[in-house]
């Protein structure tokens, strides 16, 4: 099992690799394999980059995000300008049904509401907004509407696991309650845990995934 000091060192190195000149703006603390990121950055996308970099490191079980976004004068936009940019971004993303997503902006914080049929539409709605100028945070409140219920949802998820080069389905257990899928078992990294969850969400009819997968790096050691 990796120590907190080892994880902290690797997270800091990953931040230097991913964010280059901005890595010094971010503080890293680790306790019981949980990484806490702190500091101030000038864009919301840079805050997300730091979080994604930390999650890549082997041994990280969770990331507490305490980074503050403080825009420069050049980066500031009015809420009306941000709302207009968000609507345009959603409009030009062909997979997002713009008539099903509502947008609210308050002091640079974007809130997305509505209901869509697929989880990737909910995810893309948020990702299409993340890099817009003036945004300091996003609340994705978009809900999933069950499109259909399939008796073989577990088989479809297992098939997706088998197609993925990063997942070992032998260590993952799947249970279902209606349109909710419950994942349990063991994976070796936070990335694999999220990959499994993402694969489960892509199955038709799935509206909720409870991810109980445990991260255990020693399961795969020789």
SEDO-170415 format. One record per residue (C-alpha): residue number from 1; x, y, z. Coordinates in steps of 0.2 Angstrom, whole numbers. Example, Ala and Ser with C-alpha at 12.3 -4.5 7.8 and 13.67 -1.06 7.14 Angstrom:
2
<num:1 | px:62 | py:-22 | pz:39> .
<num:2 | px:68 | py:-5 | pz:36> .
This chain:
222
<num:1 | px:0 | py:0 | pz:0> .
<num:2 | px:7 | py:17 | pz:-5> .
<num:3 | px:10 | py:30 | pz:9> .
<num:4 | px:2 | py:47 | pz:9> .
<num:5 | px:20 | py:55 | pz:7> .
<num:6 | px:22 | py:45 | pz:-9> .
<num:7 | px:5 | py:49 | pz:-16> .
<num:8 | px:8 | py:68 | pz:-12> .
<num:9 | px:25 | py:68 | pz:-21> .
<num:10 | px:17 | py:60 | pz:-36> .
<num:11 | px:2 | py:71 | pz:-37> .
<num:12 | px:13 | py:86 | pz:-36> .
<num:13 | px:24 | py:79 | pz:-50> .
<num:14 | px:8 | py:76 | pz:-60> .
<num:15 | px:2 | py:94 | pz:-57> .
<num:16 | px:19 | py:100 | pz:-63> .
<num:17 | px:17 | py:89 | pz:-79> .
<num:18 | px:-1 | py:94 | pz:-83> .
<num:19 | px:-1 | py:112 | pz:-78> .
<num:20 | px:17 | py:117 | pz:-81> .
<num:21 | px:19 | py:135 | pz:-75> .
<num:22 | px:3 | py:135 | pz:-65> .
<num:23 | px:7 | py:121 | pz:-53> .
<num:24 | px:14 | py:132 | pz:-40> .
<num:25 | px:-3 | py:140 | pz:-37> .
<num:26 | px:-10 | py:124 | pz:-30> .
<num:27 | px:-7 | py:116 | pz:-13> .
<num:28 | px:-8 | py:97 | pz:-10> .
<num:29 | px:-11 | py:88 | pz:6> .
<num:30 | px:-14 | py:69 | pz:8> .
<num:31 | px:-22 | py:60 | pz:22> .
<num:32 | px:-27 | py:41 | pz:22> .
<num:33 | px:-25 | py:42 | pz:3> .
<num:34 | px:-38 | py:56 | pz:1> .
<num:35 | px:-30 | py:71 | pz:-8> .
<num:36 | px:-35 | py:89 | pz:-4> .
<num:37 | px:-31 | py:102 | pz:-17> .
<num:38 | px:-31 | py:121 | pz:-12> .
<num:39 | px:-25 | py:137 | pz:-19> .
<num:40 | px:-31 | py:150 | pz:-31> .
<num:41 | px:-32 | py:149 | pz:-50> .
<num:42 | px:-39 | py:161 | pz:-64> .
<num:43 | px:-50 | py:149 | pz:-73> .
<num:44 | px:-63 | py:135 | pz:-69> .
<num:45 | px:-55 | py:124 | pz:-82> .
<num:46 | px:-38 | py:125 | pz:-74> .
<num:47 | px:-47 | py:120 | pz:-57> .
<num:48 | px:-53 | py:105 | pz:-66> .
<num:49 | px:-37 | py:101 | pz:-74> .
<num:50 | px:-29 | py:100 | pz:-57> .
<num:51 | px:-42 | py:88 | pz:-51> .
<num:52 | px:-41 | py:77 | pz:-66> .
<num:53 | px:-22 | py:76 | pz:-64> .
<num:54 | px:-23 | py:71 | pz:-45> .
<num:55 | px:-36 | py:57 | pz:-50> .
<num:56 | px:-23 | py:50 | pz:-62> .
<num:57 | px:-11 | py:45 | pz:-48> .
<num:58 | px:-10 | py:28 | pz:-42> .
<num:59 | px:-16 | py:26 | pz:-24> .
<num:60 | px:-28 | py:41 | pz:-24> .
<num:61 | px:-45 | py:36 | pz:-17> .
<num:62 | px:-54 | py:53 | pz:-17> .
<num:63 | px:-50 | py:71 | pz:-21> .
<num:64 | px:-57 | py:85 | pz:-10> .
<num:65 | px:-58 | py:101 | pz:-21> .
<num:66 | px:-54 | py:117 | pz:-11> .
<num:67 | px:-47 | py:127 | pz:-26> .
<num:68 | px:-54 | py:144 | pz:-28> .
<num:69 | px:-57 | py:152 | pz:-45> .
<num:70 | px:-53 | py:171 | pz:-45> .
<num:71 | px:-55 | py:178 | pz:-62> .
<num:72 | px:-43 | py:191 | pz:-69> .
<num:73 | px:-51 | py:208 | pz:-75> .
<num:74 | px:-49 | py:202 | pz:-93> .
<num:75 | px:-57 | py:185 | pz:-89> .
<num:76 | px:-73 | py:193 | pz:-81> .
<num:77 | px:-89 | py:192 | pz:-90> .
<num:78 | px:-107 | py:198 | pz:-85> .
<num:79 | px:-119 | py:184 | pz:-80> .
<num:80 | px:-129 | py:189 | pz:-96> .
<num:81 | px:-114 | py:186 | pz:-107> .
<num:82 | px:-110 | py:170 | pz:-99> .
<num:83 | px:-128 | py:164 | pz:-100> .
<num:84 | px:-128 | py:168 | pz:-119> .
<num:85 | px:-112 | py:159 | pz:-121> .
<num:86 | px:-118 | py:143 | pz:-112> .
<num:87 | px:-134 | py:143 | pz:-123> .
<num:88 | px:-124 | py:144 | pz:-139> .
<num:89 | px:-112 | py:130 | pz:-133> .
<num:90 | px:-127 | py:119 | pz:-129> .
<num:91 | px:-135 | py:123 | pz:-146> .
<num:92 | px:-119 | py:119 | pz:-156> .
<num:93 | px:-117 | py:102 | pz:-147> .
<num:94 | px:-128 | py:91 | pz:-158> .
<num:95 | px:-130 | py:77 | pz:-145> .
<num:96 | px:-138 | py:89 | pz:-132> .
<num:97 | px:-156 | py:92 | pz:-134> .
<num:98 | px:-156 | py:111 | pz:-130> .
<num:99 | px:-175 | py:112 | pz:-127> .
<num:100 | px:-173 | py:100 | pz:-112> .
<num:101 | px:-159 | py:110 | pz:-103> .
<num:102 | px:-162 | py:126 | pz:-93> .
<num:103 | px:-148 | py:138 | pz:-88> .
<num:104 | px:-146 | py:150 | pz:-74> .
<num:105 | px:-130 | py:160 | pz:-70> .
<num:106 | px:-127 | py:169 | pz:-54> .
<num:107 | px:-110 | py:178 | pz:-51> .
<num:108 | px:-102 | py:167 | pz:-64> .
<num:109 | px:-108 | py:151 | pz:-57> .
<num:110 | px:-118 | py:141 | pz:-70> .
<num:111 | px:-133 | py:130 | pz:-65> .
<num:112 | px:-139 | py:117 | pz:-77> .
<num:113 | px:-157 | py:110 | pz:-74> .
<num:114 | px:-168 | py:99 | pz:-85> .
<num:115 | px:-170 | py:81 | pz:-90> .
<num:116 | px:-162 | py:71 | pz:-104> .
<num:117 | px:-163 | py:53 | pz:-109> .
<num:118 | px:-145 | py:47 | pz:-108> .
<num:119 | px:-131 | py:50 | pz:-96> .
<num:120 | px:-118 | py:56 | pz:-109> .
<num:121 | px:-130 | py:70 | pz:-113> .
<num:122 | px:-129 | py:76 | pz:-95> .
<num:123 | px:-110 | py:74 | pz:-95> .
<num:124 | px:-108 | py:83 | pz:-112> .
<num:125 | px:-119 | py:97 | pz:-106> .
<num:126 | px:-107 | py:101 | pz:-92> .
<num:127 | px:-91 | py:98 | pz:-102> .
<num:128 | px:-97 | py:110 | pz:-115> .
<num:129 | px:-98 | py:124 | pz:-102> .
<num:130 | px:-82 | py:120 | pz:-93> .
<num:131 | px:-70 | py:130 | pz:-104> .
<num:132 | px:-81 | py:146 | pz:-106> .
<num:133 | px:-73 | py:162 | pz:-101> .
<num:134 | px:-80 | py:170 | pz:-85> .
<num:135 | px:-87 | py:153 | pz:-78> .
<num:136 | px:-81 | py:151 | pz:-59> .
<num:137 | px:-91 | py:135 | pz:-56> .
<num:138 | px:-105 | py:123 | pz:-62> .
<num:139 | px:-119 | py:114 | pz:-54> .
<num:140 | px:-125 | py:100 | pz:-65> .
<num:141 | px:-143 | py:97 | pz:-59> .
<num:142 | px:-149 | py:88 | pz:-75> .
<num:143 | px:-158 | py:72 | pz:-72> .
<num:144 | px:-160 | py:57 | pz:-82> .
<num:145 | px:-177 | py:51 | pz:-88> .
<num:146 | px:-179 | py:32 | pz:-90> .
<num:147 | px:-179 | py:29 | pz:-109> .
<num:148 | px:-182 | py:10 | pz:-107> .
<num:149 | px:-180 | py:-4 | pz:-95> .
<num:150 | px:-171 | py:-20 | pz:-101> .
<num:151 | px:-170 | py:-37 | pz:-93> .
<num:152 | px:-152 | py:-40 | pz:-99> .
<num:153 | px:-145 | py:-23 | pz:-93> .
<num:154 | px:-131 | py:-33 | pz:-83> .
<num:155 | px:-126 | py:-43 | pz:-98> .
<num:156 | px:-124 | py:-26 | pz:-108> .
<num:157 | px:-113 | py:-19 | pz:-94> .
<num:158 | px:-102 | py:-35 | pz:-93> .
<num:159 | px:-100 | py:-34 | pz:-112> .
<num:160 | px:-94 | py:-16 | pz:-111> .
<num:161 | px:-82 | py:-21 | pz:-97> .
<num:162 | px:-75 | py:-35 | pz:-109> .
<num:163 | px:-73 | py:-23 | pz:-123> .
<num:164 | px:-63 | py:-11 | pz:-112> .
<num:165 | px:-44 | py:-13 | pz:-111> .
<num:166 | px:-43 | py:-5 | pz:-94> .
<num:167 | px:-56 | py:-15 | pz:-85> .
<num:168 | px:-55 | py:-33 | pz:-78> .
<num:169 | px:-73 | py:-39 | pz:-76> .
<num:170 | px:-68 | py:-54 | pz:-66> .
<num:171 | px:-66 | py:-42 | pz:-51> .
<num:172 | px:-82 | py:-32 | pz:-53> .
<num:173 | px:-99 | py:-38 | pz:-47> .
<num:174 | px:-115 | py:-30 | pz:-54> .
<num:175 | px:-132 | py:-30 | pz:-46> .
<num:176 | px:-147 | py:-20 | pz:-51> .
<num:177 | px:-163 | py:-13 | pz:-43> .
<num:178 | px:-175 | py:-7 | pz:-56> .
<num:179 | px:-165 | py:6 | pz:-66> .
<num:180 | px:-152 | py:7 | pz:-53> .
<num:181 | px:-135 | py:-2 | pz:-55> .
<num:182 | px:-124 | py:-6 | pz:-40> .
<num:183 | px:-106 | py:-10 | pz:-44> .
<num:184 | px:-95 | py:-19 | pz:-31> .
<num:185 | px:-78 | py:-28 | pz:-30> .
<num:186 | px:-61 | py:-21 | pz:-32> .
<num:187 | px:-51 | py:-11 | pz:-45> .
<num:188 | px:-33 | py:-5 | pz:-44> .
<num:189 | px:-35 | py:14 | pz:-47> .
<num:190 | px:-48 | py:29 | pz:-46> .
<num:191 | px:-47 | py:29 | pz:-65> .
<num:192 | px:-53 | py:11 | pz:-67> .
<num:193 | px:-67 | py:15 | pz:-54> .
<num:194 | px:-73 | py:29 | pz:-64> .
<num:195 | px:-72 | py:19 | pz:-81> .
<num:196 | px:-83 | py:6 | pz:-74> .
<num:197 | px:-95 | py:18 | pz:-68> .
<num:198 | px:-95 | py:27 | pz:-85> .
<num:199 | px:-98 | py:10 | pz:-94> .
<num:200 | px:-113 | py:6 | pz:-82> .
<num:201 | px:-121 | py:23 | pz:-86> .
<num:202 | px:-120 | py:20 | pz:-105> .
<num:203 | px:-131 | py:4 | pz:-103> .
<num:204 | px:-149 | py:8 | pz:-110> .
<num:205 | px:-162 | py:11 | pz:-96> .
<num:206 | px:-149 | py:15 | pz:-82> .
<num:207 | px:-153 | py:31 | pz:-73> .
<num:208 | px:-142 | py:28 | pz:-57> .
<num:209 | px:-126 | py:20 | pz:-53> .
<num:210 | px:-120 | py:16 | pz:-35> .
<num:211 | px:-102 | py:14 | pz:-36> .
<num:212 | px:-96 | py:3 | pz:-21> .
<num:213 | px:-80 | py:-2 | pz:-30> .
<num:214 | px:-65 | py:-3 | pz:-18> .
<num:215 | px:-47 | py:3 | pz:-24> .
<num:216 | px:-34 | py:-10 | pz:-20> .
<num:217 | px:-18 | py:-9 | pz:-29> .
<num:218 | px:-11 | py:-25 | pz:-21> .
<num:219 | px:-25 | py:-35 | pz:-30> .
<num:220 | px:-14 | py:-34 | pz:-46> .
<num:221 | px:3 | py:-35 | pz:-39> .
<num:222 | px:14 | py:-50 | pz:-42> .
